[in-house]
Amino acid sequence: MSEIDHVNTNHYNYFPSWFIHSCIYTVSSKGGLTIFKLSRKHIKELRQHLKQSIRQSKQADHLTEDEENLIQSIRSRTQKSNQNNVTRTQAYLDFYLKHQEIHWALLAHLVSRNAGWNMTDLKGEYLPKLLSEKEQKDFFAFLERGNWLIFQDAFPQLLLYEESKKQGRPLFHLLSSMDISAFMEPFWKQFWSQSTKQELTISLIINEQHYIEERVVQNKQFKDTVLDTIMFKLQDVFAFNHILLPYISPVQKNTQFVGGTVHHFSSVEDRITLGKGLYDLLFSEQSRFAQTVDWARSTTHTGSRKDFWPQLFNDVKETAPGHVHELHNSPCSFQPKAPRIYSPSLTTVWQDYTHKKSETGDWFKDKKMLQFVKKPVKVLKGDIQDTYCKRIEELEMAAFTKNRFLNK
């Protein structure tokens, strides 16, 4: 497993000199990820590195034949793995298991699992009773587009790093030729020379959320059909945006989870804050981290919530046709004789989606974006399991009420 690198006086070689002599740091009280407080001097120097990256990205590219072939190969491999949520989620995990120094790949794998579960919820036990067929398709298109876009931007970066390892030299000058934001090149170069795992992870979190901001969240089609609709606001009330990080508890001998929630999905700052918090939560406790990796390796992602709670969910519908599933106890009680909640596998309810080409343009144009780098990690409590069970009860009640009083 990758170990967390804590900054102290014995680890000065871990960061470049321009970072160390200008950085004030504190360590998480949980003994987890280091929470940085960056000085003005460091921000100024980082800004200079990023400005240089922007200038270089605007210069004409002169690629060798080998470089052009490499870029084409990376794009082909990315497209093959970007078929649907199941394939891209597995690709993240496969990459992480080969390159465990890239923390973001594991975080992306787990977040992508959650995206798949949200996609299948739209065809599961409750939401079809609350959403029209069109609303289900619109919501799926919204979730799938974001999941697809992040993969097609981030996975080429991972593959370029993999090729750099094979060749024993950094190839990050090719990022701009792959339409990757100028924001990322300094962080990859720094990671290559200094192994700054945490800064690379946080920069990838910032990049992915800004990458989908204009392309998905502020996209007029999705704003009209999803984000600005009453039903999306209802999902926010039901805390639809839970992110669950499962692990196998050695005490309970079953799957438990920690996680967090973003209540304002339309806020890029809130999404970044959650991403950084989830990163800290995932890597902060080494025993639980190991249990999470073990769970991910041993549990194939299907998109069904049966993946993490087979006692509560099933990919075969057990409720009688025309009836609404009723909870007689808290979902977390796992009543043994009650029908399980229907949660289908993704490929049985959604066909592969044909995406139009991604919009062009680099989101990184303003040095003010550095505010997202310098902000410290907001530590999450992680105690989301009871909250998630209450959300299931709310969905059951909403579906039951609509079925009883509005469908007569």
C-alpha positions as CSV (number, residue, x, y, z in Angstrom):
1,M,0.0,0.0,0.0
2,S,1.0,3.6,-0.5
3,E,1.9,5.2,2.7
4,I,1.0,8.7,3.7
5,D,4.0,11.0,3.6
6,H,3.9,13.4,6.6
7,V,5.9,16.6,6.4
8,N,8.3,17.1,9.3
9,T,11.9,18.2,9.7
10,N,13.1,14.8,8.5
11,H,11.3,15.0,5.2
12,Y,12.6,18.2,3.6
13,N,13.8,16.3,0.5
14,Y,10.1,15.3,-0.2
15,F,9.3,18.8,-1.5
16,P,11.2,21.2,-3.8
17,S,13.2,23.9,-2.1
18,W,10.9,26.7,-3.3
19,F,8.0,25.0,-1.5
20,I,9.7,24.1,1.8
21,H,11.2,27.5,2.7
22,S,8.0,29.3,2.1
23,C,5.4,27.0,3.5
24,I,3.8,26.8,6.9
25,Y,2.2,23.5,7.7
26,T,0.1,21.8,10.3
27,V,-0.7,18.1,10.6
28,S,-4.2,16.7,10.8
29,S,-5.2,15.8,14.4
30,K,-6.1,12.4,13.1
31,G,-2.6,11.7,12.0
32,G,-3.6,11.7,8.4
33,L,-2.9,13.9,5.5
34,T,-1.0,17.1,6.1
35,I,-3.1,20.2,5.8
36,F,-1.0,22.9,4.3
37,K,-1.2,26.6,4.9
38,L,0.7,28.3,2.1
39,S,2.6,31.5,2.5
40,R,2.3,34.5,0.1
41,K,5.8,33.7,-1.1
42,H,4.9,30.2,-2.0
43,I,1.7,31.3,-3.8
44,K,3.7,33.9,-5.8
45,E,6.2,31.2,-6.9
46,L,3.5,28.8,-7.8
47,R,1.8,31.5,-9.8
48,Q,5.0,32.0,-11.7
49,H,5.3,28.3,-12.5
50,L,1.7,28.2,-13.8
51,K,2.1,31.4,-15.9
52,Q,5.1,29.8,-17.5
53,S,3.0,26.7,-18.2
54,I,0.3,28.8,-19.9
55,R,2.9,30.5,-22.1
56,Q,4.4,27.2,-23.1
57,S,0.9,25.7,-23.9
58,K,0.2,28.5,-26.4
59,Q,3.4,27.8,-28.3
60,A,3.2,25.7,-31.5
61,D,3.7,22.0,-30.9
62,H,6.5,20.3,-32.8
63,L,6.0,16.6,-32.2
64,T,8.1,13.8,-33.3
65,E,6.6,10.8,-35.0
66,D,7.1,8.7,-31.9
67,E,5.3,11.4,-29.8
68,E,2.4,11.5,-32.2
69,N,2.1,7.8,-32.1
70,L,2.2,7.8,-28.3
71,I,-0.6,10.4,-28.1
72,Q,-2.7,8.4,-30.5
73,S,-2.1,5.2,-28.5
74,I,-3.1,6.9,-25.3
75,R,-6.3,8.3,-26.9
76,S,-7.2,4.9,-28.2
77,R,-6.7,3.2,-24.8
78,T,-8.7,5.9,-23.1
79,Q,-11.6,5.6,-25.6
80,K,-11.7,1.8,-25.1
81,S,-11.9,2.1,-21.3
82,N,-14.4,5.0,-21.5
83,Q,-17.2,2.8,-22.8
84,N,-19.5,3.1,-19.7
85,N,-19.3,3.7,-16.0
86,V,-18.4,0.1,-15.3
87,T,-15.4,0.0,-17.7
88,R,-14.0,3.4,-16.6
89,T,-14.4,2.6,-12.9
90,Q,-12.5,-0.7,-13.3
91,A,-9.8,1.1,-15.4
92,Y,-9.1,3.5,-12.5
93,L,-8.7,0.6,-10.0
94,D,-6.4,-1.3,-12.4
95,F,-4.2,1.7,-12.8
96,Y,-4.0,2.4,-9.1
97,L,-3.1,-1.2,-8.2
98,K,-0.1,-0.9,-10.7
99,H,0.8,2.6,-9.6
100,Q,-0.2,3.1,-6.0
101,E,1.8,6.3,-5.7
102,I,-1.1,8.0,-7.7
103,H,-3.5,8.4,-4.9
104,W,-6.1,10.2,-7.1
105,A,-6.7,7.0,-9.1
106,L,-8.1,5.2,-6.1
107,L,-10.2,8.1,-5.0
108,A,-11.5,8.4,-8.6
109,H,-12.3,4.7,-8.6
110,L,-14.5,5.0,-5.5
111,V,-16.2,8.2,-6.6
112,S,-16.9,6.6,-9.9
113,R,-18.5,3.7,-8.2
114,N,-20.9,6.2,-6.5
115,A,-21.7,7.7,-9.9
116,G,-22.7,4.2,-11.1
117,W,-24.9,3.6,-8.1
118,N,-26.6,6.9,-8.7
119,M,-27.2,6.0,-12.3
120,T,-28.9,2.7,-11.4
121,D,-30.9,4.3,-8.6
122,L,-32.8,6.0,-11.5
123,K,-34.1,2.6,-12.5
124,G,-34.2,1.1,-9.0
125,E,-36.8,0.6,-6.4
126,Y,-37.9,4.2,-5.7
127,L,-36.9,6.9,-8.2
128,P,-39.0,5.5,-11.1
129,K,-42.0,6.2,-9.0
130,L,-40.8,9.8,-8.4
131,L,-39.4,10.7,-11.8
132,S,-40.9,10.5,-15.3
133,E,-39.2,8.5,-18.0
134,K,-37.8,11.7,-19.5
135,E,-36.5,12.9,-16.2
136,Q,-34.7,9.6,-15.6
137,K,-33.0,9.8,-19.0
138,D,-32.1,13.5,-18.5
139,F,-30.6,12.7,-15.1
140,F,-28.7,9.8,-16.5
141,A,-27.3,11.9,-19.3
142,F,-26.1,14.5,-16.8
143,L,-24.4,11.9,-14.6
144,E,-22.9,10.0,-17.5
145,R,-21.6,13.1,-19.2
146,G,-19.7,14.2,-16.2
147,N,-18.3,10.7,-15.5
148,W,-17.3,10.4,-19.2
149,L,-15.6,13.8,-19.4
150,I,-13.5,13.4,-16.3
151,F,-12.2,10.1,-17.5
152,Q,-11.4,11.3,-21.0
153,D,-9.4,14.2,-19.5
154,A,-7.8,12.5,-16.5
155,F,-7.0,9.0,-17.8
156,P,-4.7,10.2,-20.6
157,Q,-2.7,12.0,-17.8
158,L,-2.3,8.8,-15.9
159,L,-1.3,6.9,-19.1
160,L,1.3,9.5,-19.9
161,Y,2.7,9.1,-16.4
162,E,2.8,5.3,-16.9
163,E,4.7,5.8,-20.2
164,S,7.1,8.2,-18.5
165,K,7.9,5.5,-15.9
166,K,8.5,3.0,-18.7
167,Q,10.9,5.4,-20.6
168,G,12.5,6.6,-17.4
169,R,12.0,10.3,-18.3
170,P,9.2,12.8,-17.9
171,L,6.9,13.3,-20.9
172,F,4.6,15.9,-19.4
173,H,5.5,18.4,-22.1
174,L,3.0,16.4,-24.2
175,L,0.1,17.3,-21.9
176,S,-0.8,20.5,-23.9
177,S,-0.8,18.4,-27.2
178,M,-3.4,16.2,-25.5
179,D,-5.7,19.1,-24.7
180,I,-4.9,18.9,-21.0
181,S,-5.2,22.1,-19.0
182,A,-2.0,24.1,-18.5
183,F,-2.8,24.0,-14.8
184,M,-1.6,20.4,-14.6
185,E,1.8,20.4,-16.1
186,P,3.7,22.0,-13.2
187,F,2.1,19.6,-10.7
188,W,3.1,16.5,-12.8
189,K,6.6,17.8,-13.2
190,Q,6.9,18.5,-9.5
191,F,5.5,15.1,-8.7
192,W,8.0,13.4,-11.0
193,S,11.0,15.1,-9.3
194,Q,9.8,15.3,-5.7
195,S,7.0,12.7,-5.3
196,T,4.5,15.3,-4.0
197,K,1.6,12.9,-3.9
198,Q,-0.8,15.1,-2.0
199,E,-0.3,18.2,-4.1
200,L,-0.8,16.1,-7.3
201,T,-4.0,14.6,-5.9
202,I,-5.4,18.0,-4.9
203,S,-4.5,19.5,-8.3
204,L,-6.3,16.7,-10.1
205,I,-9.4,17.3,-7.9
206,I,-9.3,21.0,-8.7
207,N,-8.7,20.3,-12.4
208,E,-11.5,17.7,-12.8
209,Q,-14.2,19.9,-11.1
210,H,-13.3,22.9,-13.2
211,Y,-13.1,20.8,-16.3
212,I,-16.8,19.8,-15.9
213,E,-18.0,23.2,-14.7
214,E,-18.7,24.8,-18.0
215,R,-19.1,21.6,-19.9
216,V,-21.7,20.1,-17.6
217,V,-22.8,22.1,-14.6
218,Q,-23.2,25.4,-16.4
219,N,-24.2,23.7,-19.7
220,K,-27.6,25.2,-20.6
221,Q,-29.1,21.8,-21.6
222,F,-28.3,20.3,-18.2
223,K,-29.3,23.4,-16.3
224,D,-32.7,23.4,-18.0
225,T,-33.4,19.7,-17.8
226,V,-31.7,18.7,-14.5
227,L,-30.1,21.3,-12.3
228,D,-32.9,23.9,-12.4
229,T,-35.8,21.4,-12.1
230,I,-37.8,20.8,-9.0
231,M,-36.9,17.1,-9.0
232,F,-33.2,17.8,-8.8
233,K,-33.9,20.1,-5.8
234,L,-35.8,17.2,-4.3
235,Q,-32.8,14.9,-4.8
236,D,-30.7,17.5,-2.9
237,V,-33.2,17.4,-0.1
238,F,-32.8,13.6,0.0
239,A,-29.0,14.1,0.0
240,F,-28.7,12.4,-3.4
241,N,-25.1,13.5,-3.5
242,H,-23.7,11.2,-0.9
243,I,-20.3,9.7,-1.6
244,L,-19.8,6.4,0.2
245,L,-16.4,4.9,0.8
246,P,-16.9,1.2,1.7
247,Y,-14.6,-1.0,3.7
248,I,-14.8,-4.4,5.4
249,S,-15.1,-4.0,9.1
250,P,-13.0,-6.6,11.0
251,V,-15.4,-6.1,14.0
252,Q,-18.8,-6.4,12.3
253,K,-17.5,-8.7,9.6
254,N,-19.5,-6.9,7.0
255,T,-19.2,-3.8,4.8
256,Q,-19.4,-0.5,6.5
257,F,-18.7,2.9,5.0
258,V,-17.6,6.5,5.7
259,G,-18.1,9.4,3.3
260,G,-19.4,12.9,2.7
261,T,-22.1,14.9,1.0
262,V,-22.2,17.9,-1.3
263,H,-25.5,19.7,-0.9
264,H,-24.7,22.4,-3.5
265,F,-23.5,20.5,-6.5
266,S,-23.7,23.6,-8.7
267,S,-20.9,25.2,-6.6
268,V,-17.5,24.2,-7.9
269,E,-15.9,25.3,-4.6
270,D,-18.2,23.0,-2.7
271,R,-17.3,20.1,-5.0
272,I,-13.6,20.7,-4.6
273,T,-14.0,21.0,-0.8
274,L,-15.7,17.7,-0.7
275,G,-13.1,16.0,-3.0
276,K,-10.3,17.2,-0.8
277,G,-12.1,16.1,2.3
278,L,-12.8,12.6,0.9
279,Y,-9.1,12.3,0.0
280,D,-8.2,13.0,3.6
281,L,-10.8,10.6,4.9
282,L,-9.7,7.9,2.5
283,F,-6.0,8.0,3.4
284,S,-6.1,9.4,7.0
285,E,-6.6,6.1,8.8
286,Q,-4.2,3.4,7.6
287,S,-6.1,0.3,8.9
288,R,-9.4,1.5,7.3
289,F,-7.6,2.5,4.1
290,A,-6.2,-1.0,3.8
291,Q,-9.7,-2.4,4.3
292,T,-11.1,-0.1,1.6
293,V,-8.5,-1.3,-0.9
294,D,-9.2,-4.9,0.0
295,W,-12.9,-4.3,-0.5
296,A,-12.4,-2.6,-3.9
297,R,-10.1,-5.4,-5.1
298,S,-12.5,-8.2,-4.0
299,T,-15.8,-6.5,-5.1
300,T,-16.5,-6.2,-8.8
301,H,-18.3,-3.0,-9.7
302,T,-21.6,-3.6,-11.3
303,G,-23.4,-0.4,-10.5
304,S,-25.9,-2.2,-8.2
305,R,-25.8,-1.2,-4.5
306,K,-25.8,-4.9,-3.9
307,D,-22.1,-4.5,-4.4
308,F,-21.7,-3.1,-0.9
309,W,-24.9,-4.2,0.9
310,P,-26.3,-7.5,-0.4
311,Q,-28.2,-7.9,2.8
312,L,-30.3,-4.8,1.9
313,F,-30.2,-4.6,-1.9
314,N,-30.7,-7.1,-4.7
315,D,-30.3,-6.8,-8.5
316,V,-33.4,-8.9,-8.9
317,K,-36.7,-7.2,-8.0
318,E,-38.3,-8.9,-5.0
319,T,-41.3,-6.5,-4.5
320,A,-44.6,-7.6,-6.1
321,P,-45.5,-5.8,-9.3
322,G,-47.4,-2.6,-8.7
323,H,-46.4,-2.5,-5.0
324,V,-44.0,-0.1,-3.3
325,H,-41.3,-1.6,-1.2
326,E,-42.0,-1.0,2.5
327,L,-39.4,-0.7,5.2
328,H,-40.6,-2.2,8.5
329,N,-37.4,-1.2,10.3
330,S,-34.4,1.0,9.8
331,P,-32.5,0.0,6.6
332,C,-29.4,-0.4,8.7
333,S,-31.1,-3.1,10.8
334,F,-31.0,-5.5,7.8
335,Q,-34.2,-7.3,8.6
336,P,-33.5,-10.9,7.3
337,K,-37.0,-11.9,6.1
338,A,-38.0,-8.6,4.4
339,P,-37.8,-8.1,0.6
340,R,-34.6,-6.5,-0.4
341,I,-34.5,-3.1,-2.2
342,Y,-34.2,-3.4,-6.0
343,S,-30.9,-2.0,-7.3
344,P,-30.1,-3.3,-10.8
345,S,-26.7,-3.6,-12.4
346,L,-25.9,-0.8,-14.7
347,T,-25.6,-2.6,-18.0
348,T,-29.0,-4.2,-17.6
349,V,-30.8,-0.9,-17.4
350,W,-28.7,1.6,-19.4
351,Q,-27.2,1.1,-22.8
352,D,-23.8,2.6,-23.6
353,Y,-24.2,6.3,-24.2
354,T,-22.9,8.0,-27.4
355,H,-21.2,11.2,-26.5
356,K,-20.5,14.2,-28.6
357,K,-16.9,15.4,-28.7
358,S,-15.9,17.4,-25.6
359,E,-16.0,21.2,-25.9
360,T,-12.5,22.8,-26.4
361,G,-10.8,25.4,-24.3
362,D,-8.7,25.5,-21.2
363,W,-10.5,26.4,-18.0
364,F,-7.3,27.8,-16.4
365,K,-7.1,31.4,-17.5
366,D,-7.1,33.3,-14.2
367,K,-4.4,33.3,-11.5
368,K,-7.3,33.6,-9.0
369,M,-7.8,29.9,-9.4
370,L,-4.9,29.4,-7.1
371,Q,-7.3,30.1,-4.2
372,F,-8.4,26.4,-4.6
373,V,-4.8,25.2,-4.1
374,K,-4.0,27.2,-1.0
375,K,-7.2,26.5,1.0
376,P,-6.5,23.9,3.6
377,V,-8.4,20.6,3.7
378,K,-11.7,20.6,5.5
379,V,-11.7,17.4,7.6
380,L,-14.9,15.4,7.2
381,K,-16.4,13.6,10.2
382,G,-17.1,10.7,7.8
383,D,-20.1,9.4,9.9
384,I,-22.5,9.1,6.9
385,Q,-23.9,5.6,7.4
386,D,-26.9,6.6,9.6
387,T,-27.6,9.6,7.4
388,Y,-27.6,7.4,4.3
389,C,-30.1,5.0,6.0
390,K,-32.4,7.9,6.8
391,R,-32.2,9.0,3.1
392,I,-33.5,5.5,2.1
393,E,-36.4,5.9,4.5
394,E,-37.2,9.3,3.0
395,L,-37.2,7.9,-0.5
396,E,-39.4,5.0,0.5
397,M,-41.9,7.4,2.2
398,A,-41.9,9.7,-0.9
399,A,-42.5,6.9,-3.3
400,F,-45.2,5.3,-1.1
401,T,-47.0,8.6,-0.7
402,K,-47.0,9.4,-4.4
403,N,-48.1,5.9,-5.3
404,R,-50.9,6.0,-2.7
405,F,-52.3,9.5,-3.2
406,L,-51.3,10.7,-6.6
407,N,-51.7,7.5,-8.7
408,K,-55.2,6.6,-7.9
